[in-house]
Amino acid sequence: MGRGLATASRPLGFAVVTAAYLAAGVVAWGVIAALPDMHPLWVTLWADLAATVVVFAASMAVANSSLYDPYWSVAPPVIAVGWVLWNDHGLSRRQAVVLVLILAWAVRLTANWARGWRGLSHEDWRYVQMRDQLPHRVPWWLVSLTGIQLMPTLVVFVGMLAVFPAVTETGRRFGVLDAVAAAVTAAAIAVEATADRQLHRFAADPANRGRVIDSGLWRRSRHPNYLGEIGFWWGMWLFGLAAAPGWWWTVIGPLGMVLLFTVVSVPMMDRRSLQRRPDYAEYMRRVPAIFPLRLRRL
């Protein structure tokens, strides 16, 4: 079935993704309905994992693990809205701001994925590389389930822990820290959007094939899109801290994001660029990986 769908049209590919995510939503709702007395965080975790397994099953059916890719940005707004509805105390200013920012981030990031996804014949090069380098004794389905799908689901869930108090705790008014959180989050979304737009524009020019983008935000950071993504999760943590200082420990969420991007994503992307772009080694020497903390050498 999977190989047959590989030649399917792009619209059909998106239809398959939509159907898979709707099925995942139905299963998640079933989990929620089955656990009425459990704390909402635990209910969310189990529903999130169940939905991930459904998407995983669909990705195996079509032989394309990239079916999971939009889950990173699709799940958070659904979770946040669910928590607001569970709270049932009306919509406060903080809740409204958090929801708007999460929705803006999610729509933009999902649209960016959709823009670059060419259909069921297109699978993220990292997954293809992982499959090709996988020892024969290790089944691919296990790697896809744990490393490509369940792990990111858990990372995002931990990142969302700070959102829970932000949208359920209403005892503290919208204040200065909330304003700082909103500014950080909005700036992070803008950075990520700008970085993606600059990269798309650069890649669209055939004259840039094999070259390194060294302009705009990419002149100060090798991965400014990751910088924006990390900033978004720090903004969410600040909202949680403003709503309930006792939830400071949810800092594990943004810290986990920093580790994910610096330890996993950046090295993988850099290795690929070193293989494909002759000038990338010199670019790495001049430009920091994510955080533009050092002055650019002249």
C-alpha atoms as an extended CHARMM CRD file, in Angstrom:
* protein
*
       298  EXT
         1         1  MET       CA              0.0000000000        0.0000000000        0.0000000000  PROA      1               0.0000000000
         2         2  GLY       CA              2.7430000000        2.4500000000        0.9890000000  PROA      2               0.0000000000
         3         3  ARG       CA              4.7560000000        2.0620000000       -2.1970000000  PROA      3               0.0000000000
         4         4  GLY       CA              1.6220000000        2.4110000000       -4.2980000000  PROA      4               0.0000000000
         5         5  LEU       CA              0.7030000000        5.7040000000       -2.6520000000  PROA      5               0.0000000000
         6         6  ALA       CA              4.2100000000        7.0800000000       -3.1550000000  PROA      6               0.0000000000
         7         7  THR       CA              3.1890000000        8.1970000000       -6.6410000000  PROA      7               0.0000000000
         8         8  ALA       CA             -0.0710000000        9.7480000000       -5.4420000000  PROA      8               0.0000000000
         9         9  SER       CA             -0.7740000000       13.3880000000       -6.1760000000  PROA      9               0.0000000000
        10        10  ARG       CA              0.0960000000       16.0800000000       -3.6520000000  PROA      10              0.0000000000
        11        11  PRO       CA             -3.5850000000       16.8380000000       -2.8650000000  PROA      11              0.0000000000
        12        12  LEU       CA             -4.1750000000       13.1480000000       -2.1980000000  PROA      12              0.0000000000
        13        13  GLY       CA             -1.1680000000       13.1600000000        0.1050000000  PROA      13              0.0000000000
        14        14  PHE       CA             -2.6370000000       16.0140000000        2.1200000000  PROA      14              0.0000000000
        15        15  ALA       CA             -5.9700000000       14.1830000000        2.1980000000  PROA      15              0.0000000000
        16        16  VAL       CA             -4.2210000000       11.1580000000        3.7010000000  PROA      16              0.0000000000
        17        17  VAL       CA             -2.5480000000       13.3700000000        6.3100000000  PROA      17              0.0000000000
        18        18  THR       CA             -5.8640000000       15.0170000000        7.1650000000  PROA      18              0.0000000000
        19        19  ALA       CA             -7.6220000000       11.6640000000        7.5130000000  PROA      19              0.0000000000
        20        20  ALA       CA             -4.8430000000       10.3240000000        9.7320000000  PROA      20              0.0000000000
        21        21  TYR       CA             -4.9900000000       13.3410000000       12.0150000000  PROA      21              0.0000000000
        22        22  LEU       CA             -8.7680000000       13.2410000000       12.2430000000  PROA      22              0.0000000000
        23        23  ALA       CA             -8.5380000000        9.5790000000       13.2340000000  PROA      23              0.0000000000
        24        24  ALA       CA             -5.8850000000       10.4920000000       15.7980000000  PROA      24              0.0000000000
        25        25  GLY       CA             -8.1970000000       13.1550000000       17.1900000000  PROA      25              0.0000000000
        26        26  VAL       CA            -11.0650000000       10.6910000000       17.5210000000  PROA      26              0.0000000000
        27        27  VAL       CA             -8.8550000000        8.2200000000       19.3740000000  PROA      27              0.0000000000
        28        28  ALA       CA             -7.5150000000       10.9720000000       21.6350000000  PROA      28              0.0000000000
        29        29  TRP       CA            -11.0640000000       12.0550000000       22.4370000000  PROA      29              0.0000000000
        30        30  GLY       CA            -11.9200000000        8.4640000000       23.2900000000  PROA      30              0.0000000000
        31        31  VAL       CA             -9.0170000000        8.3350000000       25.7380000000  PROA      31              0.0000000000
        32        32  ILE       CA            -10.1670000000       11.5840000000       27.3460000000  PROA      32              0.0000000000
        33        33  ALA       CA            -13.7200000000       10.2820000000       27.6940000000  PROA      33              0.0000000000
        34        34  ALA       CA            -12.4430000000        7.0640000000       29.2670000000  PROA      34              0.0000000000
        35        35  LEU       CA            -10.4730000000        8.9010000000       31.9780000000  PROA      35              0.0000000000
        36        36  PRO       CA            -12.9120000000       11.4320000000       33.4730000000  PROA      36              0.0000000000
        37        37  ASP       CA            -11.4560000000       11.3840000000       36.9970000000  PROA      37              0.0000000000
        38        38  MET       CA             -7.7740000000       11.6370000000       36.1510000000  PROA      38              0.0000000000
        39        39  HSD       CA             -5.8030000000       14.8930000000       36.4020000000  PROA      39              0.0000000000
        40        40  PRO       CA             -5.9730000000       16.7390000000       33.0630000000  PROA      40              0.0000000000
        41        41  LEU       CA             -2.2070000000       16.6360000000       32.6260000000  PROA      41              0.0000000000
        42        42  TRP       CA             -2.1770000000       12.8510000000       32.7980000000  PROA      42              0.0000000000
        43        43  VAL       CA             -5.2410000000       12.6130000000       30.5820000000  PROA      43              0.0000000000
        44        44  THR       CA             -3.5470000000       14.8720000000       28.0480000000  PROA      44              0.0000000000
        45        45  LEU       CA             -0.3950000000       12.7820000000       28.0980000000  PROA      45              0.0000000000
        46        46  TRP       CA             -2.2400000000        9.5190000000       27.4640000000  PROA      46              0.0000000000
        47        47  ALA       CA             -4.4150000000       11.0800000000       24.7630000000  PROA      47              0.0000000000
        48        48  ASP       CA             -1.3370000000       12.6430000000       23.1610000000  PROA      48              0.0000000000
        49        49  LEU       CA              0.4870000000        9.3190000000       23.1060000000  PROA      49              0.0000000000
        50        50  ALA       CA             -2.5560000000        7.5180000000       21.7130000000  PROA      50              0.0000000000
        51        51  ALA       CA             -2.9000000000       10.0820000000       18.9230000000  PROA      51              0.0000000000
        52        52  THR       CA              0.7930000000        9.7110000000       18.1370000000  PROA      52              0.0000000000
        53        53  VAL       CA              0.4240000000        5.9470000000       17.7970000000  PROA      53              0.0000000000
        54        54  VAL       CA             -2.4370000000        6.4590000000       15.3310000000  PROA      54              0.0000000000
        55        55  VAL       CA             -0.3170000000        8.8210000000       13.2340000000  PROA      55              0.0000000000
        56        56  PHE       CA              2.5450000000        6.3290000000       13.4620000000  PROA      56              0.0000000000
        57        57  ALA       CA              0.2870000000        3.5360000000       12.1840000000  PROA      57              0.0000000000
        58        58  ALA       CA             -0.7760000000        5.7280000000        9.2770000000  PROA      58              0.0000000000
        59        59  SER       CA              2.8430000000        6.6030000000        8.4990000000  PROA      59              0.0000000000
        60        60  MET       CA              3.7420000000        2.9220000000        8.3840000000  PROA      60              0.0000000000
        61        61  ALA       CA              0.7510000000        2.2010000000        6.1590000000  PROA      61              0.0000000000
        62        62  VAL       CA              1.9600000000        4.7320000000        3.5860000000  PROA      62              0.0000000000
        63        63  ALA       CA              5.6760000000        4.0410000000        4.2230000000  PROA      63              0.0000000000
        64        64  ASN       CA              6.4110000000        7.6780000000        5.0160000000  PROA      64              0.0000000000
        65        65  SER       CA              7.4180000000        8.8220000000        8.5060000000  PROA      65              0.0000000000
        66        66  SER       CA              7.0370000000       12.4610000000        7.4680000000  PROA      66              0.0000000000
        67        67  LEU       CA              3.3270000000       11.9920000000        8.0390000000  PROA      67              0.0000000000
        68        68  TYR       CA              4.1580000000       12.7740000000       11.6530000000  PROA      68              0.0000000000
        69        69  ASP       CA              6.0440000000       16.0270000000       10.9620000000  PROA      69              0.0000000000
        70        70  PRO       CA              3.1290000000       18.4880000000       11.3520000000  PROA      70              0.0000000000
        71        71  TYR       CA              2.1480000000       16.9030000000       14.6680000000  PROA      71              0.0000000000
        72        72  TRP       CA              4.7400000000       19.1280000000       16.3690000000  PROA      72              0.0000000000
        73        73  SER       CA              2.6860000000       22.2230000000       15.5610000000  PROA      73              0.0000000000
        74        74  VAL       CA             -0.8120000000       20.7330000000       15.3100000000  PROA      74              0.0000000000
        75        75  ALA       CA             -1.0350000000       19.2300000000       18.8000000000  PROA      75              0.0000000000
        76        76  PRO       CA             -0.1800000000       22.2710000000       21.0150000000  PROA      76              0.0000000000
        77        77  PRO       CA             -3.1410000000       24.5130000000       20.0670000000  PROA      77              0.0000000000
        78        78  VAL       CA             -5.5320000000       21.5820000000       20.4610000000  PROA      78              0.0000000000
        79        79  ILE       CA             -4.0730000000       20.8260000000       23.8880000000  PROA      79              0.0000000000
        80        80  ALA       CA             -4.1580000000       24.4680000000       24.9770000000  PROA      80              0.0000000000
        81        81  VAL       CA             -7.7830000000       24.9250000000       23.9140000000  PROA      81              0.0000000000
        82        82  GLY       CA             -8.6970000000       21.7110000000       25.7100000000  PROA      82              0.0000000000
        83        83  TRP       CA             -7.1560000000       22.9760000000       28.9380000000  PROA      83              0.0000000000
        84        84  VAL       CA             -9.0020000000       26.2850000000       28.6640000000  PROA      84              0.0000000000
        85        85  LEU       CA            -12.2980000000       24.4580000000       28.1980000000  PROA      85              0.0000000000
        86        86  TRP       CA            -11.5090000000       22.1790000000       31.1370000000  PROA      86              0.0000000000
        87        87  ASN       CA            -10.8790000000       25.1990000000       33.3610000000  PROA      87              0.0000000000
        88        88  ASP       CA            -14.3160000000       26.6480000000       32.4920000000  PROA      88              0.0000000000
        89        89  HSD       CA            -13.7640000000       29.9710000000       34.2920000000  PROA      89              0.0000000000
        90        90  GLY       CA            -14.2070000000       32.2420000000       31.3180000000  PROA      90              0.0000000000
        91        91  LEU       CA            -11.4420000000       33.5950000000       29.1120000000  PROA      91              0.0000000000
        92        92  SER       CA             -8.9530000000       35.8160000000       30.9200000000  PROA      92              0.0000000000
        93        93  ARG       CA             -6.5870000000       38.2400000000       29.2140000000  PROA      93              0.0000000000
        94        94  ARG       CA             -3.6410000000       35.9190000000       29.7910000000  PROA      94              0.0000000000
        95        95  GLN       CA             -5.5000000000       32.9390000000       28.3740000000  PROA      95              0.0000000000
        96        96  ALA       CA             -6.5230000000       34.9150000000       25.3040000000  PROA      96              0.0000000000
        97        97  VAL       CA             -2.9890000000       36.1630000000       24.6340000000  PROA      97              0.0000000000
        98        98  VAL       CA             -1.4790000000       32.7060000000       25.1100000000  PROA      98              0.0000000000
        99        99  LEU       CA             -4.0350000000       31.0880000000       22.8100000000  PROA      99              0.0000000000
       100       100  VAL       CA             -3.5750000000       33.7080000000       20.0940000000  PROA      100             0.0000000000
       101       101  LEU       CA              0.2100000000       33.3400000000       20.1830000000  PROA      101             0.0000000000
       102       102  ILE       CA              0.0980000000       29.5390000000       20.1520000000  PROA      102             0.0000000000
       103       103  LEU       CA             -2.3610000000       29.6100000000       17.2610000000  PROA      103             0.0000000000
       104       104  ALA       CA             -0.2140000000       32.0860000000       15.3160000000  PROA      104             0.0000000000
       105       105  TRP       CA              2.8710000000       29.9380000000       15.8790000000  PROA      105             0.0000000000
       106       106  ALA       CA              1.0350000000       26.7330000000       14.9660000000  PROA      106             0.0000000000
       107       107  VAL       CA             -0.5960000000       28.0370000000       11.7870000000  PROA      107             0.0000000000
       108       108  ARG       CA              2.6440000000       29.5340000000       10.5070000000  PROA      108             0.0000000000
       109       109  LEU       CA              4.7740000000       26.4900000000       11.2970000000  PROA      109             0.0000000000
       110       110  THR       CA              2.2480000000       24.0480000000        9.8670000000  PROA      110             0.0000000000
       111       111  ALA       CA              1.9120000000       26.1650000000        6.7280000000  PROA      111             0.0000000000
       112       112  ASN       CA              5.6940000000       26.2040000000        6.3930000000  PROA      112             0.0000000000
       113       113  TRP       CA              5.7250000000       22.4080000000        6.5550000000  PROA      113             0.0000000000
       114       114  ALA       CA              2.9160000000       22.1600000000        4.0030000000  PROA      114             0.0000000000
       115       115  ARG       CA              4.7420000000       24.5250000000        1.6820000000  PROA      115             0.0000000000
       116       116  GLY       CA              7.7890000000       22.2900000000        1.5730000000  PROA      116             0.0000000000
       117       117  TRP       CA              6.1030000000       18.8840000000        1.6180000000  PROA      117             0.0000000000
       118       118  ARG       CA              5.7080000000       17.5260000000       -1.8910000000  PROA      118             0.0000000000
       119       119  GLY       CA              3.4010000000       14.6430000000       -1.0310000000  PROA      119             0.0000000000
       120       120  LEU       CA              3.6790000000       11.0060000000       -0.0280000000  PROA      120             0.0000000000
       121       121  SER       CA              6.7030000000       10.5720000000       -2.2760000000  PROA      121             0.0000000000
       122       122  HSD       CA              8.5800000000       13.1030000000       -0.1370000000  PROA      122             0.0000000000
       123       123  GLU       CA             10.0770000000       11.9280000000        3.1370000000  PROA      123             0.0000000000
       124       124  ASP       CA             12.3920000000       14.0180000000        5.3030000000  PROA      124             0.0000000000
       125       125  TRP       CA             16.0040000000       13.3120000000        4.3010000000  PROA      125             0.0000000000
       126       126  ARG       CA             16.9120000000       12.6810000000        7.9370000000  PROA      126             0.0000000000
       127       127  TYR       CA             14.5130000000        9.7380000000        8.1020000000  PROA      127             0.0000000000
       128       128  VAL       CA             15.8170000000        8.3410000000        4.8390000000  PROA      128             0.0000000000
       129       129  GLN       CA             19.3650000000        8.6200000000        6.1510000000  PROA      129             0.0000000000
       130       130  MET       CA             18.4540000000        6.9630000000        9.4450000000  PROA      130             0.0000000000
       131       131  ARG       CA             16.7780000000        4.0860000000        7.6190000000  PROA      131             0.0000000000
       132       132  ASP       CA             19.7350000000        3.5940000000        5.2910000000  PROA      132             0.0000000000
       133       133  GLN       CA             22.2230000000        3.5520000000        8.1740000000  PROA      133             0.0000000000
       134       134  LEU       CA             20.1180000000        1.3400000000       10.4290000000  PROA      134             0.0000000000
       135       135  PRO       CA             21.6490000000       -2.0100000000       11.4270000000  PROA      135             0.0000000000
       136       136  HSD       CA             19.7080000000       -4.9010000000        9.9140000000  PROA      136             0.0000000000
       137       137  ARG       CA             18.8230000000       -6.3400000000       13.3080000000  PROA      137             0.0000000000
       138       138  VAL       CA             16.9660000000       -3.1620000000       14.3430000000  PROA      138             0.0000000000
       139       139  PRO       CA             13.4510000000       -2.8840000000       12.8580000000  PROA      139             0.0000000000
       140       140  TRP       CA             12.6650000000        0.4380000000       11.2210000000  PROA      140             0.0000000000
       141       141  TRP       CA              9.1890000000        0.6060000000       12.7150000000  PROA      141             0.0000000000
       142       142  LEU       CA             10.7070000000        0.6860000000       16.2080000000  PROA      142             0.0000000000
       143       143  VAL       CA             13.0410000000        3.5570000000       15.3330000000  PROA      143             0.0000000000
       144       144  SER       CA             10.2210000000        5.4680000000       13.6620000000  PROA      144             0.0000000000
       145       145  LEU       CA              7.8530000000        4.9640000000       16.5850000000  PROA      145             0.0000000000
       146       146  THR       CA             10.2860000000        5.8340000000       19.3600000000  PROA      146             0.0000000000
       147       147  GLY       CA             12.8250000000        8.2100000000       17.8480000000  PROA      147             0.0000000000
       148       148  ILE       CA             10.8420000000       10.0340000000       15.1780000000  PROA      148             0.0000000000
       149       149  GLN       CA              7.3750000000       10.1440000000       16.7190000000  PROA      149             0.0000000000
       150       150  LEU       CA              7.0630000000        9.3680000000       20.4340000000  PROA      150             0.0000000000
       151       151  MET       CA             10.1940000000       11.2810000000       21.4240000000  PROA      151             0.0000000000
       152       152  PRO       CA              9.1250000000       14.5950000000       19.8270000000  PROA      152             0.0000000000
       153       153  THR       CA              5.6170000000       14.1310000000       21.2190000000  PROA      153             0.0000000000
       154       154  LEU       CA              7.0620000000       13.8500000000       24.7170000000  PROA      154             0.0000000000
       155       155  VAL       CA              9.4070000000       16.8060000000       24.1740000000  PROA      155             0.0000000000
       156       156  VAL       CA              6.5100000000       19.0090000000       23.0770000000  PROA      156             0.0000000000
       157       157  PHE       CA              4.3220000000       17.7600000000       25.9260000000  PROA      157             0.0000000000
       158       158  VAL       CA              7.0140000000       18.7150000000       28.4320000000  PROA      158             0.0000000000
       159       159  GLY       CA              7.2620000000       22.0950000000       26.7160000000  PROA      159             0.0000000000
       160       160  MET       CA              3.4990000000       22.4890000000       27.0950000000  PROA      160             0.0000000000
       161       161  LEU       CA              3.6150000000       21.8940000000       30.8590000000  PROA      161             0.0000000000
       162       162  ALA       CA              4.1700000000       25.6150000000       31.4240000000  PROA      162             0.0000000000
       163       163  VAL       CA              1.1180000000       26.3960000000       29.3110000000  PROA      163             0.0000000000
       164       164  PHE       CA             -1.1170000000       24.4810000000       31.7130000000  PROA      164             0.0000000000
       165       165  PRO       CA             -0.8800000000       27.0190000000       34.5710000000  PROA      165             0.0000000000
       166       166  ALA       CA             -0.8700000000       29.8490000000       32.0390000000  PROA      166             0.0000000000
       167       167  VAL       CA             -4.3440000000       28.8830000000       30.8220000000  PROA      167             0.0000000000
       168       168  THR       CA             -5.8360000000       27.3630000000       33.9880000000  PROA      168             0.0000000000
       169       169  GLU       CA             -4.5420000000       29.5080000000       36.8690000000  PROA      169             0.0000000000
       170       170  THR       CA             -6.5660000000       32.7190000000       37.0720000000  PROA      170             0.0000000000
       171       171  GLY       CA             -5.5820000000       34.0210000000       40.5040000000  PROA      171             0.0000000000
       172       172  ARG       CA             -2.9020000000       36.4250000000       39.2750000000  PROA      172             0.0000000000
       173       173  ARG       CA             -3.6840000000       39.3350000000       36.9910000000  PROA      173             0.0000000000
       174       174  PHE       CA             -2.0160000000       39.9960000000       33.6670000000  PROA      174             0.0000000000
       175       175  GLY       CA              1.1380000000       41.8740000000       34.6090000000  PROA      175             0.0000000000
       176       176  VAL       CA              4.6190000000       42.9380000000       33.5940000000  PROA      176             0.0000000000
       177       177  LEU       CA              5.9560000000       39.3910000000       33.3230000000  PROA      177             0.0000000000
       178       178  ASP       CA              3.0480000000       38.5180000000       31.0380000000  PROA      178             0.0000000000
       179       179  ALA       CA              3.9340000000       41.4790000000       28.8400000000  PROA      179             0.0000000000
       180       180  VAL       CA              7.5430000000       40.2920000000       28.7260000000  PROA      180             0.0000000000
       181       181  ALA       CA              6.3630000000       36.7770000000       27.8750000000  PROA      181             0.0000000000
       182       182  ALA       CA              4.1670000000       38.1040000000       25.0780000000  PROA      182             0.0000000000
       183       183  ALA       CA              7.0360000000       40.1680000000       23.6720000000  PROA      183             0.0000000000
       184       184  VAL       CA              9.4620000000       37.2270000000       23.8000000000  PROA      184             0.0000000000
       185       185  THR       CA              6.9670000000       34.8700000000       22.1750000000  PROA      185             0.0000000000
       186       186  ALA       CA              5.9310000000       37.3020000000       19.4430000000  PROA      186             0.0000000000
       187       187  ALA       CA              9.5640000000       38.1200000000       18.6870000000  PROA      187             0.0000000000
       188       188  ALA       CA             10.4050000000       34.4130000000       18.5220000000  PROA      188             0.0000000000
       189       189  ILE       CA              7.5740000000       33.7510000000       16.0670000000  PROA      189             0.0000000000
       190       190  ALA       CA              8.7610000000       36.6880000000       13.9590000000  PROA      190             0.0000000000
       191       191  VAL       CA             12.3670000000       35.4500000000       13.9890000000  PROA      191             0.0000000000
       192       192  GLU       CA             11.3550000000       31.9510000000       12.9380000000  PROA      192             0.0000000000
       193       193  ALA       CA              9.0340000000       33.2460000000       10.2260000000  PROA      193             0.0000000000
       194       194  THR       CA             11.6550000000       35.6480000000        8.8910000000  PROA      194             0.0000000000
       195       195  ALA       CA             14.3400000000       32.9640000000        8.8720000000  PROA      195             0.0000000000
       196       196  ASP       CA             12.1090000000       30.5330000000        6.9860000000  PROA      196             0.0000000000
       197       197  ARG       CA             11.0820000000       33.2000000000        4.4880000000  PROA      197             0.0000000000
       198       198  GLN       CA             14.7000000000       34.1990000000        3.8440000000  PROA      198             0.0000000000
       199       199  LEU       CA             15.6970000000       30.5580000000        3.3920000000  PROA      199             0.0000000000
       200       200  HSD       CA             12.8400000000       29.8450000000        0.9650000000  PROA      200             0.0000000000
       201       201  ARG       CA             13.7410000000       32.9040000000       -1.0810000000  PROA      201             0.0000000000
       202       202  PHE       CA             17.4160000000       31.9230000000       -1.1620000000  PROA      202             0.0000000000
       203       203  ALA       CA             16.7010000000       28.3090000000       -2.1040000000  PROA      203             0.0000000000
       204       204  ALA       CA             14.2910000000       29.3430000000       -4.8630000000  PROA      204             0.0000000000
       205       205  ASP       CA             17.1120000000       31.0050000000       -6.8180000000  PROA      205             0.0000000000
       206       206  PRO       CA             18.8990000000       28.3820000000       -8.9730000000  PROA      206             0.0000000000
       207       207  ALA       CA             22.0560000000       30.4780000000       -8.7980000000  PROA      207             0.0000000000
       208       208  ASN       CA             22.3200000000       29.6620000000       -5.0870000000  PROA      208             0.0000000000
       209       209  ARG       CA             22.5070000000       25.9000000000       -5.5470000000  PROA      209             0.0000000000
       210       210  GLY       CA             25.3960000000       24.5570000000       -3.4710000000  PROA      210             0.0000000000
       211       211  ARG       CA             25.9550000000       27.9380000000       -1.8390000000  PROA      211             0.0000000000
       212       212  VAL       CA             25.5960000000       28.9290000000        1.8200000000  PROA      212             0.0000000000
       213       213  ILE       CA             22.9790000000       31.4510000000        2.8470000000  PROA      213             0.0000000000
       214       214  ASP       CA             24.9430000000       34.1760000000        4.6070000000  PROA      214             0.0000000000
       215       215  SER       CA             22.5380000000       37.0850000000        4.6630000000  PROA      215             0.0000000000
       216       216  GLY       CA             19.7610000000       38.3960000000        6.8530000000  PROA      216             0.0000000000
       217       217  LEU       CA             19.3150000000       36.4690000000       10.0780000000  PROA      217             0.0000000000
       218       218  TRP       CA             21.5060000000       33.7120000000        8.6760000000  PROA      218             0.0000000000
       219       219  ARG       CA             24.4340000000       36.1020000000        8.8500000000  PROA      219             0.0000000000
       220       220  ARG       CA             24.2640000000       36.0280000000       12.6500000000  PROA      220             0.0000000000
       221       221  SER       CA             23.1170000000       32.4640000000       13.2940000000  PROA      221             0.0000000000
       222       222  ARG       CA             23.5150000000       29.2710000000       11.2820000000  PROA      222             0.0000000000
       223       223  HSD       CA             20.0650000000       28.1610000000       12.4150000000  PROA      223             0.0000000000
       224       224  PRO       CA             17.9570000000       31.2370000000       13.2270000000  PROA      224             0.0000000000
       225       225  ASN       CA             14.7820000000       29.2080000000       12.6990000000  PROA      225             0.0000000000
       226       226  TYR       CA             15.8200000000       27.0380000000       15.6410000000  PROA      226             0.0000000000
       227       227  LEU       CA             16.5390000000       30.1920000000       17.6260000000  PROA      227             0.0000000000
       228       228  GLY       CA             12.9680000000       31.3200000000       17.0280000000  PROA      228             0.0000000000
       229       229  GLU       CA             11.5560000000       27.9290000000       17.9870000000  PROA      229             0.0000000000
       230       230  ILE       CA             13.5250000000       27.8490000000       21.2300000000  PROA      230             0.0000000000
       231       231  GLY       CA             12.4440000000       31.4080000000       22.0080000000  PROA      231             0.0000000000
       232       232  PHE       CA              8.7980000000       30.4570000000       21.5630000000  PROA      232             0.0000000000
       233       233  TRP       CA              9.0120000000       27.8100000000       24.2840000000  PROA      233             0.0000000000
       234       234  TRP       CA             10.8270000000       30.1600000000       26.6430000000  PROA      234             0.0000000000
       235       235  GLY       CA              7.9850000000       32.6100000000       26.1010000000  PROA      235             0.0000000000
       236       236  MET       CA              5.4590000000       29.9470000000       27.0510000000  PROA      236             0.0000000000
       237       237  TRP       CA              7.4310000000       29.2230000000       30.2080000000  PROA      237             0.0000000000
       238       238  LEU       CA              7.3730000000       32.9000000000       31.1610000000  PROA      238             0.0000000000
       239       239  PHE       CA              3.5830000000       32.9040000000       30.8220000000  PROA      239             0.0000000000
       240       240  GLY       CA              3.3760000000       29.9070000000       33.1380000000  PROA      240             0.0000000000
       241       241  LEU       CA              5.6980000000       31.5940000000       35.6210000000  PROA      241             0.0000000000
       242       242  ALA       CA              3.5820000000       34.7470000000       35.5480000000  PROA      242             0.0000000000
       243       243  ALA       CA              0.4090000000       32.7680000000       36.2130000000  PROA      243             0.0000000000
       244       244  ALA       CA              1.8090000000       30.4900000000       38.9220000000  PROA      244             0.0000000000
       245       245  PRO       CA              5.3910000000       30.9890000000       40.1690000000  PROA      245             0.0000000000
       246       246  GLY       CA              5.2180000000       27.6040000000       41.8760000000  PROA      246             0.0000000000
       247       247  TRP       CA              5.3280000000       26.0190000000       38.4390000000  PROA      247             0.0000000000
       248       248  TRP       CA              8.8780000000       27.2990000000       37.8760000000  PROA      248             0.0000000000
       249       249  TRP       CA             10.0400000000       23.6940000000       37.4990000000  PROA      249             0.0000000000
       250       250  THR       CA              8.3860000000       23.5590000000       34.0760000000  PROA      250             0.0000000000
       251       251  VAL       CA             11.5980000000       25.2210000000       32.9110000000  PROA      251             0.0000000000
       252       252  ILE       CA             12.5250000000       21.6500000000       31.9710000000  PROA      252             0.0000000000
       253       253  GLY       CA             10.4060000000       22.2710000000       28.8720000000  PROA      253             0.0000000000
       254       254  PRO       CA             12.4250000000       25.0470000000       27.2270000000  PROA      254             0.0000000000
       255       255  LEU       CA             15.6540000000       23.5190000000       28.5190000000  PROA      255             0.0000000000
       256       256  GLY       CA             14.6750000000       20.2970000000       26.7730000000  PROA      256             0.0000000000
       257       257  MET       CA             14.1240000000       22.2530000000       23.5760000000  PROA      257             0.0000000000
       258       258  VAL       CA             17.5940000000       23.7640000000       23.8490000000  PROA      258             0.0000000000
       259       259  LEU       CA             19.0900000000       20.2940000000       24.2630000000  PROA      259             0.0000000000
       260       260  LEU       CA             17.0730000000       18.8450000000       21.3830000000  PROA      260             0.0000000000
       261       261  PHE       CA             18.1890000000       21.4820000000       18.9190000000  PROA      261             0.0000000000
       262       262  THR       CA             21.7940000000       21.8710000000       20.0610000000  PROA      262             0.0000000000
       263       263  VAL       CA             22.5760000000       18.1820000000       20.5730000000  PROA      263             0.0000000000
       264       264  VAL       CA             20.4700000000       16.5470000000       17.8450000000  PROA      264             0.0000000000
       265       265  SER       CA             19.1820000000       18.9170000000       15.1750000000  PROA      265             0.0000000000
       266       266  VAL       CA             22.1320000000       21.2730000000       14.7060000000  PROA      266             0.0000000000
       267       267  PRO       CA             24.8550000000       18.5910000000       14.4080000000  PROA      267             0.0000000000
       268       268  MET       CA             22.7490000000       16.6310000000       11.9190000000  PROA      268             0.0000000000
       269       269  MET       CA             22.0380000000       19.6830000000        9.7640000000  PROA      269             0.0000000000
       270       270  ASP       CA             25.6520000000       20.8450000000        9.9200000000  PROA      270             0.0000000000
       271       271  ARG       CA             27.0030000000       17.4570000000        8.8460000000  PROA      271             0.0000000000
       272       272  ARG       CA             24.7160000000       17.4450000000        5.8310000000  PROA      272             0.0000000000
       273       273  SER       CA             25.6660000000       20.9930000000        4.8620000000  PROA      273             0.0000000000
       274       274  LEU       CA             29.3690000000       20.1760000000        5.1580000000  PROA      274             0.0000000000
       275       275  GLN       CA             28.8520000000       17.3670000000        2.6540000000  PROA      275             0.0000000000
       276       276  ARG       CA             26.8330000000       19.4630000000        0.2150000000  PROA      276             0.0000000000
       277       277  ARG       CA             28.3050000000       22.9640000000        0.4420000000  PROA      277             0.0000000000
       278       278  PRO       CA             32.0480000000       23.5730000000       -0.0020000000  PROA      278             0.0000000000
       279       279  ASP       CA             32.0020000000       26.8940000000        1.8710000000  PROA      279             0.0000000000
       280       280  TYR       CA             30.0920000000       25.6330000000        4.8890000000  PROA      280             0.0000000000
       281       281  ALA       CA             33.1650000000       24.8540000000        7.0200000000  PROA      281             0.0000000000
       282       282  GLU       CA             34.2900000000       28.4670000000        6.7760000000  PROA      282             0.0000000000
       283       283  TYR       CA             30.7220000000       29.5990000000        7.4950000000  PROA      283             0.0000000000
       284       284  MET       CA             30.6980000000       27.4440000000       10.6320000000  PROA      284             0.0000000000
       285       285  ARG       CA             33.9300000000       29.0670000000       11.7610000000  PROA      285             0.0000000000
       286       286  ARG       CA             32.4580000000       32.5530000000       11.4820000000  PROA      286             0.0000000000
       287       287  VAL       CA             28.8480000000       32.1160000000       12.5350000000  PROA      287             0.0000000000
       288       288  PRO       CA             27.5540000000       30.5740000000       15.7930000000  PROA      288             0.0000000000
       289       289  ALA       CA             25.2020000000       27.6120000000       15.5910000000  PROA      289             0.0000000000
       290       290  ILE       CA             22.0750000000       29.1230000000       17.1460000000  PROA      290             0.0000000000
       291       291  PHE       CA             22.6560000000       31.9120000000       19.6150000000  PROA      291             0.0000000000
       292       292  PRO       CA             24.2840000000       35.0090000000       18.0400000000  PROA      292             0.0000000000
       293       293  LEU       CA             26.3680000000       35.7850000000       21.1160000000  PROA      293             0.0000000000
       294       294  ARG       CA             29.7860000000       36.3610000000       19.6330000000  PROA      294             0.0000000000
       295       295  LEU       CA             30.7230000000       39.2260000000       17.3570000000  PROA      295             0.0000000000
       296       296  ARG       CA             31.0750000000       38.4190000000       13.7080000000  PROA      296             0.0000000000
       297       297  ARG       CA             34.7080000000       38.2740000000       12.6180000000  PROA      297             0.0000000000
       298       298  LEU       CA             35.6020000000       40.6870000000        9.8740000000  PROA      298             0.0000000000
